[in-house]
Amino acid sequence: MSPSWDIAVRERAELGEGPTWDPVTGRLIWVDILSARVHTYDPSTGRRTVMATGQHVGAAKPRAGGGLVVNLRDGVGLYTADGAFSWLVTDPVPGRRGNDAAVAPDGALWAGTMRYDEAAGGGTLSRVAPDGTVARMPVAVTVSNGTGWSPDGRLMYYVDTPTRRIDVFDVEGARIHGRRPFVTVPPGQGWPDGLTVDAEGCVWVAFWEGAAIRRYTPGGRQDRVVELPVRRPTACAFGGPGLRDLYISTARTGLAAPHPLSGSLLVLPDAGRGLPGTPFAG
């Protein structure tokens, strides 16, 4: 099934990523990693904002007290609601940058990294507590990407893109264990990238070079496919009234002849029902 999609924001983002709904402001937050920009979009008014970060920015998520937590090239930073910046964690490694990130139900940030050259094993996955304490997970990572939790918080879904898998971990407090394949992607479907989990516990995954969003039941069975005009969708998230609209970020980087909508923010109206997000508690 390929329901009708629409254009939320017509844009030429090099590497659009990480759509996230902020229920306090009623805005969607997303980033253009390679242009070092954080975008916001208010679907009720059409109003947009764009903020430069000064470094490549892999993700931006709302904070409980207002402002944003951002996964940058050299670590994790904080913006106040009025735009003042400070570092929470600095960990610069030449040739490496922050990539996708997600806030867990307990308010901690799970932040991933990758090497610019995508060297095998060059990425990391870390839990960043609200006070800045970092716990690096002892898992093999190359390109850390989509991360999300089951409705009961007992499972964490995770994508390391070059594995061509969506994996799942068991969650115990601040720990994860028992990594195992949830879905192994067949050849020809592209590469799994960002993901979101809906209120039914189904996992929606964007497929880089796959021109589609695919939904999987909690048992790992594909039950929906949303075909898109762009080759490189990167991530998806529910937002809008009742968390019923699925927003999709896209990229144009590396394409010799990108589709005119590559880099835009797309939306699938009334796609389902998302889970309420948790703001970063720091």
ABEGO torsion letter per residue (X at the ends): XBBBBBBABBBABABBBGBBBBAAAGBBBBBBAAAGBBBBBBAAAGBBBBBBAGBBBABBBBBAAEEBBBBBAAEBBBBBAAGBBBBABBBBBBGBBBBBBBBBAAGBBBBBBBBAAGBBGABBBBBBBAAGBBBBBBBBBABBBBBBBBAAGABBBBBBAAAGBBBBBBBBEABBBGBBBABBBBBGAEBBBBBBBBAAGBBBBBBBGAGBBBBBBAAGBBABBBBBABABBABBBBBEBGGABBBBBBBABGBABBBAABGBBBBBBGAEBBBBBBBBAX
